[in-house]
Amino acid sequence: MADEAGGAGSPAAPAGRSFWGWLRLALGLAVLVGLLCWLGIDPFLVGLRLIDAPALAAALALGVLTTVCAAWRWSLVAGGLGVRLPLREAVAHYYRSVFLNATLPGGILGDVHRAVRHGRDVGDLGRGIRAVVWERVAGQVVLVALAVVLLFAFPSPVQPYLPVATLVVLAAFGVVVLAARLLPDSGASRFTRTLVGAVSDVRRGLLGRRVWVGVLVASALVAAGNLATFLVAARTVGSTAPLTLLLPLTLLALLAMGVPANVAGFGPREGVAAWAFAAAGLTAAEGVATATVYGALVLVASLPGAAVLLARRVRVPATV
């Protein structure tokens, strides 16, 4: 929920008006229009009618878990990069970010806002932005690692392609690591300076002695909370499939959410869920209904962020 990745202020607006922002929005809309033409509107509505109080309570509780853990991860990464971010302030900012991600086009404007605001408040815009970038990267890396393990363990539509895909990912990672080790520590090339800076950030912000364990644990808990919310959504729409079947399907949908081309979170998630559920012997309509309910539960779980946004009292101490 918290990784699904501001506000209505000026930092978000320019990003939303950029070419790439409009392109991401158009791609998300294209996926939704394609699903509507294929399945009609019923799969989007049928699950929403079945949402009940237990499902909402579970979503709110899981939302607290994922948001606090994601905020803890952000606080650890920021501290590793040398900018102070108390956990209490990080939680408030993260709730607001999740709410904005869930309600604004693109799914990343909340992250843009907290990055820019934190950077300005601590007097170092660059490090504030990098802290958010690396915090989100850490979450995605752990999610992908967990997905690879679980997709190997349980049958899924992508299992035949996993060995090749895993080798490609590992090879790409190896190339990046090798390049980082071979390149000089400084140079005139902008690429060299950027890569050296990224390596330094990773060492301090993610792999620091007092950082990496917390980042790993927090990311694993965030992924577990998001998976649990997706399973709640599946049961809410009436799915009776065993967990061994649902787990890999929900993982694929969660991975699709990492694609920043959506409309308030909707788009690739529903498209991949439709394909995965149908390929696994269920129905595309069930996949769309599950993903839609998941989106609604995430929105409900993010509502404390609306209160933070309205309060306009969140301040990050400007101590570096």
N, C-alpha and C positions, 0 to 999 in steps of 0.2 A: 504494500500500500504506500509505504513511504517512498519506495523506489520508483514510483511511477512517474516520475517527476513526470523585485517582482511586483508584482501587483499591478495595479492600474496606473502606476506612476510612470515617469518618463523613461527609466531604464528599459522597461519591457516594451514600450511602444515602438522604438526604432527597430528592435529585433523583429517585432510582429509585422512591420511594414517592409522588411527586407525581401529581396527576391526569394531567398531560400526559405524564409518563413512562409511566404505565400505558396511556394512549391510544396512544402510539407503539408500545409493545409489542404491543398488541392489533391494530393495523393491520398490523404485520409478520407476526404470526401468521395474520391473515386472508388475506394474500397467499400465504403458504406453504400453508395449508389449501386455498385455491382451486387452486393448482398441483397439489397432491397429488390432489385430486378430478378434475382435468382429465387429468393425465398419469400419475398413479400415482407410486410411489416409485422405479421403475427409473432415470429420468433423474438422480436425486440420487445414486444408488449406482454407476451404471455407470462414470462418469468417475473416481470415487475409486479403483476397482480398477485403473485404468490409470496412476495416478501412479507414476512411476519415479524412479530416482536422478538422472538428468539434469534432470528437471523440478524436483525438490526443490533441487538445487544452484543452478539458475538462479533459483529463487524466493528463496533465501537471499542470493545475490549482488545481485539487484535490490532486495531488502529493505534491504541495507546502503546502496545508493545513495539510495533514496527516504527512508529514515529520517534519514540524515546531512544530506541536502539540506533536508528539512523542519525538522530541528533548527536548521540554519544560518539558515533563514528566521525561525524563532521567536526565535533569538538576536538577529538584526538588528532585528526589530520591537520586541522588549523593550528593546534598547539605544536605539532611536529614541524610545521612551516614557520613557526615563530610568531603567530598572532593569537592572542588570548581570546577564547570563546567559552565562557562558563556554560555548563550543561543546561541550566535553567533557561538562559537566554537562547541557547541553540534549539531547545525544544519548542519554544514559542515561535521562533523564526521558521523552524521546519514545519510546524503545523500550518502556518500561513502559506508556506511554499507549496505544501501538498494540496491545500484548498485551491490555490490559484492554478496549479497544474491540472486539477480535476475540473476546472470550470472555464479555463481560457483555451483558445485554439493552440495547437502545437504541443501541449503537454510539457513544456520546459520553461515557460515564462516565470513560474514561481521560483525555479532554480536561478534564473537570470537575476531576478530581483534580490534574492537573499545573498547572492554572490556580490552584486554591486553594492548593496547596502552595507553588508559586513565590511567590504573593502574600504568604503568611504568612512565608516564609523571608526575603523582602526587606523585610518590614515595611510593605508597601503592597498590601493585598488587591485594591483596585480596579484598580490598574495591572497587577498580575499577571494578573487575569482578562481585562482588556482586551487585553493582549498576545496571549493565546491566541486570543481572539475575532478580532482583526484578522489574526493569522497564518493562521487557517483561512479567513477571508474572502478574503484575498489568493490563497490556493491555489485556491479555488473560482472566483474571477473569472478567473484565468489559464486554468484548465481550461475554463471556458465560452467564453472567447475562442478558445482553440485548437480547441474543438469546433465553433464556428461556422465557422471557416476550413476545417477538414477536412470538415465535413458539406456545405459548399458545393462542395468540390473533388471529393468522391466520392459516388456514388449511394447513397441510403439511403431507408428508408421515410418519413423526416421531411423530405426535401429539398423537396417541394412547399410545405411550410408555413414553411420557413426565412425567406423574405423578410419575411413578416408578423410572425413571432415576433421577428426581429432588430429590426425597426422598433419593436415594442412595448417591447423591452428598452432600446433606445437612447432612446426617448421617456421611459421611467421614469427612466433614469439622468440625462437632461437635466433633468427636473423636480426631482430631488434636488439636483443641482448648482446649479440656479437658486435653489431655496429656501435652500440654504446660503449663497449670496452675498447674497440679499436680506434675510435675517433679521438683526436686530441682534446685535451681539456679546454682549449680555447681555439679560436680561429676567426677568420674574417667571414666565413660562410654563415649566412643567417640560419640555414638548416643545422649546421654544427652547433651554433650557440643555442638554438632551440632544443636540440636533442640533449646537449649537456645539461641545460637547465632542467629538462624533464627528468633526467636521471637523478639529478641532485634532489629534486622534489620528491621523487619516489623513495629515495634512501631516507630522507628526513621525515616526510609526511606519512609514509605507508610502512616502511621497513625499519623504522627506528626501534630501539630496544624496548621502549615503553609504549610503543604504538601498535605494532603489528598484531599482537595477540588480541588486543581490544578491537581492532578493526576487523579481524577475522571473525571473532565471536559475534560482534554486532551485526556484521553482514550476513552471517549464517542465520541469526535470529530474525532479521528482516525478511530473508528469503522464506524461512519457515512460516512466518506470519502471513506473508502474501499467499503462499501455497494453501495454508489453512483457510484463508478467506475465499480463495477460489473453490475449494472443496465445499465450503458452506454454500456458496452460490450454486454449485452443481446439485447438492441435495435439496436446496430450496426450489429449484425448477423441477424436481421430481426424478432426477437421475438415480437409477438403482445399480449402476455399474459398480463393480468392485473397486476398491481404492487402488489396487495394483494396476488397473486400467486407467482410472481417472488421473492418477498422479503424473504419469508422463505426458498426458494430454494437457493438463493445466500448466506443466512446466513449459511446454512449447508455446502456449498462449502468453505466459509471463515473459518469455524471451522475446516474443514479438513486440511486447510493450517497450522494449529498448529502442525500437525504431521511432525516431522523433517525427513521425508523419501521421498525425491523428487530429481528431476534432474533440477537444476536451477529453482525451484519453481513448476515444472510440475510433476504430478503423482497423489497423493491422491485427490487433488483439482478436476482434470478432472474425476477421478473415481467416486467420490461422486456426482459431478454435473451430470454425465451420469445417475447414479442410481436415483437421486432425480428428475430430469426432467422427466425421464421415468415413475417413480412411481406416479408423479403428473398428468399424462395424456398428457404430451408433448412428446418429443422424446429424446432418449439418445444422438443422434447426435447433437441436439440443445444444450444440456447441455455441451458436449465436446467443441463445437464451441464457446460457451459463455465463458467457462473457459479458453480456449486457447487465445481468444481475450483479456480477462482480463489480462492474463500473459504478452501479448505483450504490452498492455497499461501501465502496471506496469513498464516494462522495459524502455519504452519511458519516463515515469515520473521520472525514476531514473537516467537519463542521466546526470543531473548536478553533480551527484556523480562521474561520470567518469572524469569530469573536475577537481573535488577536488582531485581525485586519481592521476591525471597527474601532478597537480600543486605541490604536495608534500610539501605544505607550512603550512598545518594545524598543529597547536601546541596547546595543552591544557596547560594553566598555571599550574605550579607545586606548587601552593599555597594550603596548606592543612588547 
